[in-house]
Each structure stands twice: as structure tokens, then as C-alpha cells.
Amino acid sequence: MCGFVGMVSSSSSRLRDADNNLSSAIDQLRHRGPDSSGALRLDLEGPLGAVVGHTRLRIIGKSRGDR
């Protein structure tokens, strides 16, 4: 299982708050994928922006290793 969290907004203060709280949100998803995680902030056109985060659960296959 993997977990995803994110927010899209045209409010810079909301994006700043979401960016500041993103690591906490990812920690809440840790049970969904304890093997790795990441975060990204995107500054889009004009005031529009997004913050996204994810966790990843590694699946080990018999023939190819990590997937």
C-alpha cells in the first residue's frame, strides 16, 4: 500500500501552512508505506500552487527484487 496527501490552492498563506504541516501529514500515512516517502511543492501559474507528499511500501518480487 502507498499513501498520498496534497493540497492545491491560490492562497499563498494556505500553501505555506500546508507546506509547514506536510511532514506531519506524511507521518500520519507512515503505516501505509514505511519504506520511503517524499514531498514536493509546485509553484504553478500566478498565485496557484500545490504541495504533495507520499509514502511507499516496497514490494519484493521473487524474480526481480524491488518493485
Secondary structure, DSSP 4 states (H G I P E B T S, - for coil): --EEEEEEES-HHHHHHHHHHHHHHHHHTGGG-BSEEEEEEEE-STT-EEEEEEEE---EETTTEE-
